[in-house]
């Protein structure tokens, strides 16, 4: 019985050993085959690193303010008897917005007009009588004063009527109505806000060390989340003569066109001031850069040296600079004329064979303008 068990165990060991030997031979064969295997080349799109002249610019965060903005208010006390504007509408200079009750002044005006006519007639008669020396100079002076006083009284009533006709001091767009029909307005009570939106001011600040490069007339580009994919151009119109003592920043103001009124006072925007000096940079598509914590790199396409027309990749670490549109500047690590992979760099590796096919290569632009869908 013991011999049978011993023979069974021995047979089992022999079988396991044979299977292990066969498996080891299979694995070794697969390894050797893998070493000899050649992966098919990857199809890539490419772009040539080129030297371009980019304008120098300064960036800042700005705030929009109206060229003219005011809260229209009542000049004198009175009851609002007519509201003649629509909230949010555009109005012109001098348009009537609110009419206050002028019944008392209008009742007083005919009497004032009659007094003016009476004093004018008396004055004309006194002129003739003074020439004939029928009245004294003192009587004539009293007639002149009475006439002037009557005219002043009439003009005061007319001015009171005019002040109770609240008008737009300039053209612009109205805000939310703050008055109701029949409301008793006191002096200074708000009626509605009025903003002039085209053009519009952009207020921003730059460090004091940039003062020597700043002047009135420099071009300005304004972007923001209210203008997705778009920008608005303008000019620097004011350079403040004062520097903020706390921040050491210089305040500037630019004026930009706003015909569609997409820019509104109070919004914050990104401001780029273009300087007259231009820098030469080596530019490549931004999608050609492989960004990594240990350093950015690109894949340079070069001849493999083995077969005619064969291409292989060389991973080159670079230092990247400013980005403009679809391009990024390379400050170190790449020369003009070198060909780099322009898309899909995340799936590539150093030394990988490639085939160049630019038929489906995207179009790269310095100032892309997305189309509306």
C-alpha positions as CSV (number, residue, x, y, z in Angstrom):
1,X,0.0,0.0,0.0
2,X,2.8,2.4,0.9
3,X,4.6,1.6,-2.4
4,X,1.5,2.5,-4.4
5,X,1.2,5.8,-2.7
6,X,4.9,6.5,-3.2
7,X,4.6,5.7,-6.9
8,X,1.5,8.0,-7.3
9,X,3.3,10.9,-5.6
10,X,6.4,10.4,-7.7
11,X,4.3,10.2,-10.9
12,X,2.5,13.4,-10.0
13,X,5.8,15.2,-9.4
14,X,7.1,14.1,-12.7
15,X,3.9,15.3,-14.5
16,X,4.1,18.7,-12.8
17,X,7.8,19.1,-13.6
18,X,7.1,18.3,-17.2
19,X,4.3,20.8,-17.4
20,X,6.5,23.5,-15.8
21,X,9.3,22.8,-18.3
22,X,6.9,23.1,-21.2
23,X,5.5,26.3,-19.9
24,X,8.9,27.8,-19.3
25,X,9.9,27.0,-22.9
26,X,6.8,28.6,-24.1
27,X,7.4,31.8,-22.1
28,X,11.0,32.0,-23.2
29,X,9.9,31.6,-26.8
30,X,7.3,34.4,-26.4
31,X,10.0,36.7,-24.9
32,X,12.3,36.1,-27.8
33,X,9.6,36.7,-30.2
34,X,8.7,40.0,-28.4
35,X,12.2,41.2,-28.7
36,X,12.3,40.6,-32.4
37,X,8.8,42.1,-33.0
38,X,8.7,45.6,-34.5
39,X,5.7,47.8,-33.7
40,X,4.0,49.5,-36.7
41,X,4.8,53.2,-36.9
42,X,2.3,55.7,-35.4
43,X,0.6,58.2,-37.8
44,X,1.1,61.8,-36.6
45,X,0.6,65.3,-37.8
46,X,3.4,67.8,-37.7
47,X,4.2,71.5,-37.6
48,X,7.5,73.4,-38.2
49,X,8.9,75.6,-35.5
50,X,9.0,79.1,-37.0
51,X,10.3,82.4,-35.8
52,X,7.6,85.1,-35.5
53,X,7.5,88.7,-34.4
54,X,5.0,89.1,-31.5
55,X,4.0,92.4,-30.1
56,X,5.0,93.0,-26.5
57,X,2.1,93.5,-24.2
58,X,1.1,94.2,-20.6
59,X,-1.8,92.5,-18.9
60,X,-4.1,93.7,-16.1
61,X,-7.6,93.2,-14.7
62,X,-9.8,96.2,-15.3
63,X,-13.3,97.5,-14.4
64,X,-15.8,99.1,-16.8
65,X,-17.2,102.5,-16.1
66,X,-19.6,104.6,-18.0
67,X,-18.3,107.7,-19.9
68,X,-21.3,109.4,-18.4
69,X,-23.5,107.9,-15.7
70,X,-25.9,109.5,-13.2
71,X,-29.0,108.8,-11.1
72,X,-31.6,111.2,-12.4
73,X,-33.3,112.8,-9.4
74,X,-36.0,115.4,-8.6
75,X,-34.6,118.9,-8.3
76,X,-37.6,120.2,-6.3
77,X,-40.4,118.7,-4.3
78,X,-43.6,117.8,-6.1
79,X,-46.1,115.0,-7.0
80,X,-45.3,112.8,-10.1
81,X,-48.4,113.2,-12.3
82,X,-46.9,111.7,-15.5
83,X,-44.2,109.1,-16.2
84,X,-43.0,109.3,-19.8
85,X,-40.2,106.7,-20.0
86,X,-39.9,102.9,-20.2
87,X,-37.3,101.3,-17.9
88,X,-34.3,100.0,-19.9
89,X,-35.1,102.1,-23.0
90,X,-32.6,104.3,-24.8
91,X,-33.3,108.1,-24.5
92,X,-31.8,111.2,-26.1
93,X,-30.4,114.3,-24.5
94,X,-33.3,116.4,-23.2
95,X,-36.0,113.8,-23.4
96,X,-38.8,114.3,-20.9
97,X,-38.9,111.5,-18.3
98,X,-41.3,112.6,-15.5
99,X,-43.7,115.5,-15.2
100,X,-44.5,116.8,-11.7
101,X,-47.6,118.7,-10.6
102,X,-47.2,122.4,-11.7
103,X,-50.9,123.5,-11.2
104,X,-49.9,126.1,-8.6
105,X,-47.1,127.6,-10.7
106,X,-49.3,127.6,-13.9
107,X,-52.0,129.4,-11.9
108,X,-49.5,132.1,-10.8
109,X,-48.0,132.5,-14.2
110,X,-50.8,134.6,-15.9
111,X,-50.7,137.1,-13.0
112,X,-47.0,137.4,-13.3
113,X,-47.3,137.9,-17.1
114,X,-49.9,140.7,-16.5
115,X,-47.6,142.4,-14.0
116,X,-44.8,142.4,-16.5
117,X,-47.0,143.9,-19.2
118,X,-48.2,146.6,-16.7
119,X,-44.8,147.6,-15.6
120,X,-43.6,147.6,-19.2
121,X,-46.4,150.1,-20.2
122,X,-45.7,152.3,-17.1
123,X,-42.0,152.3,-17.9
124,X,-42.6,153.3,-21.6
125,X,-44.8,156.2,-20.4
126,X,-42.3,157.3,-17.8
127,X,-39.5,157.4,-20.4
128,X,-41.5,160.1,-22.4
129,X,-42.4,162.0,-19.2
130,X,-38.8,162.0,-18.0
131,X,-37.8,163.5,-21.4
132,X,-40.3,166.3,-20.9
133,X,-39.2,166.6,-17.2
134,X,-42.7,165.9,-16.0
135,X,-41.4,163.3,-13.5
136,X,-38.2,163.1,-11.5
137,X,-35.4,160.8,-12.1
138,X,-36.3,159.0,-8.9
139,X,-39.8,158.2,-10.2
140,X,-38.3,156.8,-13.4
141,X,-35.8,154.7,-11.4
142,X,-38.7,153.2,-9.4
143,X,-40.6,152.3,-12.7
144,X,-37.4,150.6,-14.0
145,X,-37.0,148.6,-10.8
146,X,-40.7,147.6,-10.7
147,X,-40.4,146.3,-14.3
148,X,-37.3,144.3,-13.5
149,X,-38.9,142.8,-10.4
150,X,-42.0,141.7,-12.4
151,X,-39.8,140.1,-15.0
152,X,-37.8,138.3,-12.4
153,X,-40.9,137.0,-10.7
154,X,-42.3,135.7,-14.0
155,X,-39.0,134.0,-14.8
156,X,-38.9,132.4,-11.4
157,X,-42.3,130.8,-12.0
158,X,-41.3,129.6,-15.4
159,X,-38.1,128.1,-13.9
160,X,-40.1,126.3,-11.2
161,X,-42.3,124.8,-13.9
162,X,-39.2,123.8,-15.9
163,X,-37.6,122.1,-12.8
164,X,-40.7,120.0,-12.4
165,X,-40.2,118.6,-15.9
166,X,-37.5,116.0,-15.2
167,X,-35.4,115.5,-18.4
168,X,-32.5,113.3,-19.4
169,X,-29.3,115.3,-19.0
170,X,-27.6,113.3,-21.9
171,X,-28.4,110.4,-24.2
172,X,-28.0,106.8,-22.9
173,X,-29.8,103.8,-21.6
174,X,-32.2,104.0,-18.6
175,X,-32.1,101.6,-15.7
176,X,-34.8,100.5,-13.3
177,X,-37.7,102.9,-12.5
178,X,-37.6,104.2,-9.0
179,X,-40.7,106.4,-9.0
180,X,-44.4,105.7,-9.1
181,X,-47.3,107.7,-10.5
182,X,-48.7,110.0,-7.8
183,X,-45.7,109.7,-5.6
184,X,-44.6,112.8,-3.7
185,X,-41.0,113.4,-4.6
186,X,-38.7,115.3,-2.3
187,X,-35.7,117.2,-3.4
188,X,-33.0,114.7,-4.4
189,X,-35.3,111.6,-4.6
190,X,-34.0,109.2,-7.3
191,X,-36.1,108.7,-10.4
192,X,-34.0,106.4,-12.7
193,X,-30.4,105.6,-13.5
194,X,-29.0,106.7,-16.8
195,X,-25.8,105.4,-18.4
196,X,-24.0,106.3,-21.6
197,X,-22.7,102.9,-22.9
198,X,-21.1,103.6,-26.2
199,X,-18.2,104.2,-25.9
200,X,-17.3,103.0,-22.4
201,X,-14.3,103.4,-20.1
202,X,-12.0,100.7,-18.9
203,X,-10.1,101.5,-15.7
204,X,-7.1,99.4,-14.8
205,X,-3.7,99.7,-13.1
206,X,-0.1,98.6,-13.9
207,X,3.1,98.6,-11.9
208,X,5.0,101.9,-11.6
209,X,8.1,100.4,-13.3
210,X,6.1,100.3,-16.6
211,X,5.6,104.0,-16.6
212,X,8.3,104.7,-19.2
213,X,6.6,102.4,-21.7
214,X,3.1,103.7,-21.3
215,X,1.5,106.6,-23.1
216,X,-1.8,107.9,-24.4
217,X,-2.8,106.2,-27.6
218,X,-1.5,102.7,-27.1
219,X,-3.8,100.0,-28.4
220,X,-5.9,98.0,-25.8
221,X,-7.6,94.7,-26.2
222,X,-10.4,93.8,-23.8
223,X,-11.7,90.3,-23.2
224,X,-14.0,88.7,-20.6
225,X,-16.5,86.0,-20.0
226,X,-19.2,88.2,-21.4
227,X,-17.4,88.1,-24.8
228,X,-16.7,84.3,-25.2
229,X,-14.0,83.9,-27.9
230,X,-14.2,87.6,-28.8
231,X,-12.3,90.8,-28.0
232,X,-12.9,94.5,-28.1
233,X,-10.2,97.0,-29.2
234,X,-9.7,100.5,-27.9
235,X,-7.0,103.0,-27.0
236,X,-5.4,104.3,-23.8
237,X,-7.0,107.8,-23.3
238,X,-5.7,108.7,-19.8
239,X,-2.5,108.0,-17.8
240,X,-2.9,109.2,-14.3
241,X,-0.2,111.6,-13.1
242,X,-0.4,110.0,-9.6
243,X,0.9,106.7,-8.4
244,X,-1.0,104.9,-5.6
245,X,1.1,105.2,-2.5
246,X,-0.1,101.9,-1.1
247,X,0.1,99.6,-4.1
248,X,2.7,101.6,-6.2
249,X,0.5,101.0,-9.2
250,X,-0.2,103.5,-11.9
251,X,-3.9,104.0,-12.9
252,X,-4.9,104.1,-16.5
253,X,-8.1,104.6,-18.4
254,X,-8.9,103.3,-21.9
255,X,-11.9,104.0,-24.1
256,X,-13.4,101.2,-26.2
257,X,-16.3,101.1,-28.6
258,X,-19.5,99.3,-27.4
259,X,-22.1,99.6,-30.2
260,X,-23.9,96.4,-29.1
261,X,-23.8,97.4,-25.4
262,X,-22.4,94.0,-24.3
263,X,-20.1,95.7,-21.9
264,X,-21.8,97.3,-18.9
265,X,-20.5,99.5,-16.1
266,X,-19.3,97.5,-13.1
267,X,-18.1,94.5,-15.1
268,X,-14.5,93.3,-14.7
269,X,-12.5,92.5,-17.8
270,X,-9.0,91.3,-18.8
271,X,-7.0,94.1,-20.4
272,X,-4.0,93.7,-22.7
273,X,-2.0,96.8,-23.6
274,X,0.0,96.5,-26.8
275,X,3.5,98.1,-26.7
276,X,5.3,99.3,-29.8
277,X,8.3,96.9,-29.2
278,X,8.0,93.5,-30.9
279,X,9.9,90.3,-29.8
280,X,11.1,87.5,-32.0
281,X,10.0,84.1,-30.7
282,X,10.1,80.5,-31.8
283,X,6.4,79.5,-32.1
284,X,4.8,76.1,-32.2
285,X,1.2,74.9,-31.8
286,X,0.2,74.8,-28.1
287,X,-1.1,71.2,-28.7
288,X,2.5,70.2,-29.6
289,X,3.7,70.6,-26.0
290,X,3.5,67.7,-23.5
291,X,3.0,69.4,-20.1
292,X,4.4,67.5,-17.1
293,X,5.3,68.4,-13.5
294,X,9.0,67.5,-14.1
295,X,9.2,69.6,-17.2
296,X,7.5,70.4,-20.5
297,X,8.6,68.6,-23.7
298,X,7.9,68.2,-27.4
299,X,8.5,65.3,-29.8
300,X,10.9,66.2,-32.6
301,X,10.5,64.3,-35.8
302,X,13.8,63.2,-37.4
303,X,15.2,60.6,-39.8
304,X,15.8,57.2,-38.2
305,X,19.0,56.6,-40.2
306,X,18.0,53.0,-41.1
307,X,15.8,53.1,-44.1
308,X,15.0,55.8,-46.7
309,X,12.1,58.0,-45.6
310,X,11.9,56.4,-42.1
311,X,11.0,58.8,-39.3
312,X,11.5,58.5,-35.5
313,X,10.6,60.6,-32.5
314,X,13.1,62.4,-30.2
315,X,11.6,63.7,-26.9
316,X,13.0,67.2,-26.4
317,X,12.6,69.1,-23.1
318,X,11.8,72.8,-23.6
319,X,11.0,75.9,-21.7
320,X,7.7,77.5,-22.7
321,X,6.9,81.2,-22.7
322,X,3.9,83.3,-23.6
323,X,0.8,81.8,-25.3
324,X,-1.0,83.6,-28.2
325,X,-4.1,82.1,-29.7
326,X,-3.3,78.5,-30.9
327,X,0.5,79.0,-30.5
328,X,3.0,79.0,-27.6
329,X,6.5,80.5,-27.6
330,X,9.5,78.3,-26.9
331,X,12.3,80.2,-25.1
332,X,14.7,77.3,-24.8
333,X,15.3,73.8,-26.2
334,X,14.0,74.2,-29.8
335,X,15.4,75.7,-32.9
336,X,13.8,77.3,-35.9
337,X,12.9,74.9,-38.7
338,X,12.7,71.7,-36.5
339,X,9.6,69.6,-37.1
340,X,7.5,68.7,-34.1
341,X,4.4,66.5,-33.6
342,X,1.4,68.9,-33.4
343,X,-1.3,66.7,-32.0
344,X,-1.8,63.6,-29.8
345,X,1.6,63.9,-28.0
346,X,0.3,62.3,-24.8
347,X,0.3,58.8,-26.5
348,X,3.8,59.0,-27.9
349,X,7.2,57.9,-26.5
350,X,10.8,58.6,-27.2
351,X,12.3,56.6,-30.1
352,X,8.9,55.6,-31.5
353,X,8.8,55.2,-35.4
354,X,6.2,57.4,-37.0
355,X,4.6,58.2,-40.3
356,X,3.7,61.8,-41.1
357,X,0.2,62.5,-42.5
358,X,-0.9,66.2,-42.4
359,X,-4.1,65.7,-44.4
360,X,-6.2,66.0,-41.2
361,X,-4.0,68.5,-39.4
362,X,-5.9,71.3,-37.7
363,X,-5.4,74.9,-38.7
364,X,-3.6,76.9,-36.1
365,X,-4.0,80.7,-35.8
366,X,-2.6,83.5,-33.7
367,X,-6.0,85.1,-33.4
368,X,-8.6,82.4,-33.7
369,X,-12.2,83.5,-34.2
370,X,-14.6,80.6,-33.3
371,X,-17.7,80.4,-35.6
372,X,-21.1,80.6,-34.1
373,X,-23.0,77.3,-34.3
